[in-house]
Amino acid sequence: MSGFLILSIAIQAGLIIHVIKTGRNQIWIWVLALLSIPGAIAYIAVEILPDLFRSRTAQRTARGFKKAMDPQANLRRYENEARVTGNVAGRQRYAEELERHGKHDEAITQYRSALTGLYEHDPNLMLGVARSQFAKGDSLAARTTLDELIRMNPDFKSPEGHLLYARALEGEGNFEKALEEYRALAPSYPGAEAAVRYAQLLQSQGRREEAQKVARELLEQARIAPAHYRKAQRSWLDAAERLV
């Protein structure tokens, strides 16, 4: 019983501190002090659990659990929306979900079905086609689609599209042109991937010193970047470190 009493007092004290630090109604202090464990249960149920369920972390956890239990749920939902509404936005959402599930041929079909009327040359839809083509291993088709995208939308700017174009050229074996694209993109790309792919291709072409220079410059920039950047780019920064 003495151990239970000590635990009960510790819980009461911890929750009273929580009331004070979080600015809760100070009536809770009296409830916790006078009602002990029943008061603690009431406080947790009324004040703490609702906050936990509203938090982004809890919502992400719930979404992750739901996805793990039924990974096809969003795919079915977007398929129904696309079929019922028939509009471009619905087809695009469905195509993007098909991409996430690795159903690239079906995604291409959905993107192409949306490329009609006012959206016949929509750059985001065309980029989706190219992305799916590349993901299924057809670098030539992806690069051809991107060439058409650029021709029909000369003012369209997309770091994702530019990186995909460089990767498609690399996939085709057009290494010199791919290096040109990586070189142009790397300084402005919002992340480390473009610079690392540039360095990796340089190294694969026997240009080790140039590859190391690109990797070192990236790592130097990362050292003075905010912590959240380094955390988000950790896998690419690790790849850069392996090049120096």
Buried (B, 14 or more C-beta within 10 A) or exposed (E): EEEEEEEEEEBBEEBBEBBEEEEBEEEBBEBBEEBBEEBBEBBBEEBBEEEEEEEEEEEEEEEEEEEEEEEEEBBEEBBEBBEEEEEBEBBBBBBBBBBEEEBBEBBBBBBBBBBEEEBEBBBBBBBBBBBBBBBBEBBEBBBBBBEBBBEEBEEBEBBEBBBBBBBBBBBBEBBEBBBEBBBBBBEEBEEBBBBBBBBBBBBEBEBEEBBBBBBBBBBEEBEEBEEEBEEBBEEBBEBBEEBE
